Each structure stands twice: as structure tokens, then as C-alpha cells.
Amino acid sequence: MQRSIERNLSAPFFLGIFLYALAFLFGAPAAYFPFAFFLLLSLGALLVLLLHNALTSRWGVPLEPYLYPLARLLPLMGLLGLPFFLFLPEFFPWARPGANLDPILAHRSGYLNAPFMLLRYVVFFALFAWVLLKLKPGEHRSEVGAWGLPLVFAAATFLSYDLFMALEAHFYSASFGAILLLSAALLALSVAVALAARKGNAALMGQAQNHTNLLLALSIIWMYVEATTLVIIWGADLTHEVEFYLKRLEGPWGTVATLWAVGGFFLPFLYLLTNLPKREARYLLPVALWIPLFRLLHLAWYVLPALGRGVGVGEVVGFLGLALLFLSRLRAD
């Protein structure tokens, strides 16, 4: 019986790996956006778990069965990201021939080079795996949360610089990592809340009000950092930084920006202010399902213009593959 269950769970897992590999046939950039989304989902789950442990919270207890499987996929996501190192010039301007002719890229070459980037990548994922080993479901490891949260946040910030900010030739923002990681934590929290809320009030263990307030708080902090970064960069009017926003606020991407700002912040913000989701799981579930959809749109706005792509067949295949992989792990745990 146990072997039959394991076979049923492993089939979606290996199908997911196959579909993810198939996405590379449409070009390595096609697989990059799905990889980015699920990497941030895992990172966000680890950050929320560390916050839960640091605070010895009650609100995190009903979410542990979902946050731990998501976070434990981080080492696997690290392995799934290694093939991209074979295609660095397709992603990063600093890796292309003639990059040293660009003064800004030449100045950054001591940090942005393939051997050093690979070394950082391995060290960061080894750190994430080590911190995960220190956490135990059903136990509060407050000391691990206290030192692990700032350590993982710092490492993940540099990882986001390497994997996402460096997709742009000239752009730099000290708050770039914070924006993506706050969005990642909001994504992971909303997914975990949705999975718990679908089982009803009992599964939330009376923590619906705390879950609602935490979703609201993370949304406000994320939007504050997002908005202030835009204002500061726009006001400074430095060509090599403003071009990042010009590319994303004109044409179709401008419409996408409006969608994630309204649908990803203002509408959930107004709904979370009401008493309904604080009382019953059936009212919390819709907003917890709504938020991840706009986290996906938000990440697409950040990543796809840098890759010069929209959403094609390769992106859809890669997304389905990693979604199957993650669902199989959630079922296994």
C-alpha cells in the first residue's frame, strides 16, 4: 500500500521535472520565468517560517504543514537553476561579448563574472539548506529564527541581485532585493493560508484574524518599499536607472503595472480591512487565492521585459512542470 502511494506521488514529480526540462527546448529564457516564480515561493516560505519561529507565534502553527514542504524544495530549486549557467550570455548583459566596452559593466566585472556568481550561488543555497535543517515542524526554534531570518534575508537579497537585477545592463537599486523578497513572503503566506482555509475554520485553529492582519501588514510594507523606490529613482533622474521603469511603464507593460498595483494591492488591501476574512475561512480563502495571481503578474513585470519576452508556450510548459513538482511535494508531506 505504501509503495503504491509513493508511486502515485512520484509520477507527478517526475512528470513535472520532464515538463520543466521540455521548456528549455523553447529556449533557456522560456524556463527562467517559471523558475523565478517557484524559487521565490520557496524562499518566501523559508522567510515566513523563520519569522514564525523567531516570534514563537501561534499563527504559524496551522500553516506549518504547507510552509515546510514549500521551503524544503529550495535545495531542489538550486539544482534546477544550475542549467542556466550554461546560457549566461542569453540572460545577462555582463556575460555577453564586448561587455567590458560598457563603462558601467566594466566597473561591475569584479563582482559580476561567471566563476564568482556560481560560487555565490552554491554558497547561498548551501546556507538555505543548512538553515532548513535547523528547523523542526511542531517545535519553536526561536534562536534559529532570530539569527536565521536576517541571515537568509541578506543572502536572498544578494541572490536576487545576481539572478534578477543583473538581467538589466545598468539598473541598480538597493531596495530591489527587499521588494522581491517581501513579495515572495506575501506569496508564500497567501498560498499557505489558502491551503489551510480550504479545509475550514478548524484548520486555521482560530488564527484567521492574525492571518488576515499579517497579509495586510506584508502588503502595506511591500507597497511602501515599491512606491518609495519608484519615487526616489524617478526623482534622481539618472538615465541608467530610470530606463528600468521607462521600459515597464510604456505600452502593454504599463497596463500590466496598473493591473498589479490595483489588483495586487488596492483591492486586497480594502478587502482585508473588513471583518469578514478575520472571522471565517470561507471569506479568507478568496483573497488568499487572489493574491498569488497578482504576485505572478508582478514578477512577470519585473523579469519578462528584461528577457525581451512575453508569455509563450515554453513559459506555460515550464510553469506547469514546476507546479506539478510542488504539488507532488505538498501531497507527500
N, C-alpha and C positions, 0 to 999 in steps of 0.2 A: 504493500500500500504506500509506504514511504517513498519507495523508488519510483512508483507511478506518479506521485505528486511532484517529485524532483524533476522527472522527465517533462511533465506538463509545464513546470516553471522555467526549465532551461530552454525549451523550444522558443518562446518569445524572446528570451535573452539572446540566443544565437541568431535568430531572425533579425533582431534589432542591430546586432553587430554587422550582419550581412548588408542590410539596407544602408547603414552608415558608410560602409566601405563602397557600396554602389554609388553613393553620392559623389565620390571622387572621380567617377567616370565622366561627370558633367563639369569637371574642373575642380581643383582643390578649393578655390574660393566658395564653391557651392556648399561644401561641407562646413565651412568656417562659421557661418551664422548659426546653424543648429548647435554646433559645438560650443559657441559662445553662450548661448541661452542656457544650456543644461549645465555648463561649467558654473555659471553664476547662480543657478538654482542650488547646486551642491554647496558652493561657497556660502551662499546666504543661509542655508540650513545649518552649517557649522557655526556661523556667527550668531544665529539665534540660539542655538544650543549652548554656546559659551555664555551668552547673556543670561539665559535661564539658570545655568549652574552658578554663575557669579552672584546672582541675586537670590539663589535658593528659592526660586519662585514656585508658586502653585500653578500659575497659568501655563507653565511649560510642561507640566506632568501629562495632561491628556494629549499633548502634541508630540511627545517623545516617540511613540510608535511610528510616526511619519517622518520626523526630523532626522532620526538616526539613520534609517535606510538611505535617505537622500544625501546626508553628509558622508556616509560610508562609500558612496560612489566617487568621491573625489580622487582617490588614487587611480581608479579606472579611467576617469576623465583625463588624468595626467597622461596615462598611456595612450589614450585615443587622440591626444593632441600632438604626440611626437611626430606623426607623419607630416605635419605641416612644416617641420623644419627642413623637409626635402624641397619645399616650394617657396622658400623665403622671398625671392625676388617678385613672386606673384602677389605678395601681400604688402611688403614693407619697402617704402621708397629708399631707405638707408641701405638695403641689400641689393639694389639694382646697379648695373654698370654706370659709372660716371657719377655716383652719389657724392664722391669727395669734391666734385666741382661745385656743389652747392655749399655755401659757407656755413649754413645752419647745420646741415647733415654732417659736414666735416667736423664741426665743433663737437657734435654728439658722438662721433665714431668711437671714442674710447669706451663709451657705455653701450652704444647700440652696435654690436657686432655679433656675428653668429656664435662663436665659441662662448663668449661671456653670457649671451642670452640663454643658451642651452644650459649652462652651469646654473644660472639663477633659476631657471625653470625647474630643474631637478631638485635643487635645494628647497624651493618653495613647496613643492608637492611632498617632499620627504617631511618637511615641517608639518604640513597639514595632516599627513598620515600619523605622525608621532603624537600630535595633539589629540587626534581621534582616539588613539589607544589609551589615552589618559582618562577618557570619559566613559562612564558606565551607565547604561539605562537603568532607571529606577533608583539611582543614587545622585545626591547633590555633591558635586566636586567643586565647591566654591573657590578653593585655592587655584584649581585649574582654570576656572572661568576668569578669575582675577588677573592672572598673568597671560592666559591664553588668548583672551579677547583682544587686547591691544597688540599682541604679537602677531596673531593671524590677520588682524585688520591691516597692520603695517605691511606684512608680506603680500597680502592680496592686493593692496594698493599698488605696490611695485609690479606685481604680476599684471594688473590691469593696464599699467603704463606700457609694459612690454608687448602685451597681446593686442591691445585695442587703441590706446592713444598713439602708438607708434605707426599705426596704419596711415596716419596723416603725416605728410612730409615735414611740416613746420609747426604744427599746433602744439601748444603746451599749456597746461593748467594744473596747478597744484591740487585743485579740488576734483579733478577728473575721476580719480580712483574713488573718492568718497561718494560721488554721485552714483557710480555704477554699483558700489557695494551697498549703499543704502537701498537702491532699487532691488538688488539681489536679496537683501534681508526681507524687504517687503514682499517680494515674490515668494520666497520660501515660507514665510509666515502665513501668507494668504493660502498657499497650497495646503499646508498642514492644517490650517483652520477649516478649510473646505472639506478635507478628507475626514476630519473629526466631526464636523457639523452635519455631514450627510447621514451620520448614524444617530442623530437626535441629541436632545439636551443631556441625556445621561452620559454620553461620550465626552461632552465638554466639561463634565464634573463641576458645573456651576461657575465656570470661568468665562462665560460668554461676554460679560461686561468688560473683563480685563482684556480679552482678545480684541474686542471692538476698540477699546481705548489704545491698545498697542498698535493696531493697524492705523488708527487715526494719527497717533504720535509719529510713527515712522513716515507716514505720508507727508505730514507737515514739515518734518526735518528734511526729507528728500527734496521737496519742492522748494524749500527755502534755500538750500545749497544750490539747486539747479538755477533758480532765478537770480540769486546774487552773483553767481559765476557769469551768467549772461550779461548782467548789468556791468560788472567790472571789466570784462573783456571788451564789450561794446564801447564802453566809455573810454578805455585806454586807446582804442582805435589803432592797434598795431596790426599791420597788414597780415603778418604770418599767423596771427591768432584769430582775427576777425573772419578770415576766409573760411574757417571751420564752420561758422554759423551762416555765412552767406550761402554756402553750398547747401545748407539744410533748411534755410528759411525762404528759399525761392522755388517756384514751380511746384511739382507734386509733393516734394518733401516738406514744403511749408504747410500744406494741408495735413500731412501726417503729424507735424508738430502740434498743430491745433487740436487734432484728434486726441493725441496722448495727453496734452495739457488739460483738456476739458474732460475727456473720458477717463483718464488715468489719475486725475487729482480732484478736480472740482466736483464732479458727480459723486464719486465715492466719499469725498470729504463731507458733502451735505448729507448724504445718507447715514454715514457713521455718526453724525452729530445727533441723530434721532435716538429714541429709546428702543425702537423695535429690535435692532440686531443685538442689543445688550441683554435682551430678555429671553429670546428663543432662537434655537439653532436654525429653524426654517427661514428666519429673516436674516440671519448672519450668513447663511450659505450662498445666497445670490451675489452678495458683494465680494465674498471670498473667492468666488469663481470669476467675477468680473475683473478683479484687479490683475490676475496673471495675463489676461488677454492684452491688456494695455501695457504691461511690463514687456511683453513680446514686441509690441509696436514701438515702444520707447527704445528698446535695444536695436531694433531694425533701423531706426532713425540715426542711431549713433554709428552702427557698423556698416550697413549696406552702401551708403554714399561713398565711404572710403574705399570700398571694394569696387565701386563703379557698377553695381549690380542692383537688380530688383529681386523679387522672389520668383524663382523659376522651378523647374521640375527637380533639379538637384537639391535645392534647399528643402523642398517638400519631402523628398525621399529621405534625406538626412535627418530631418526633424521627426518623421515617423519612426525611423530606426532608433533614435535615441529615446523617443517617448516609449517605445516598446521595451527597451532596455530598462528604463527607470521604473516602469510599471511592473515588470517582472521582479525587480528587486523589492519593490514595496509589497508585493504579494508574498514573496519569500519570507520577508520579515514579519 
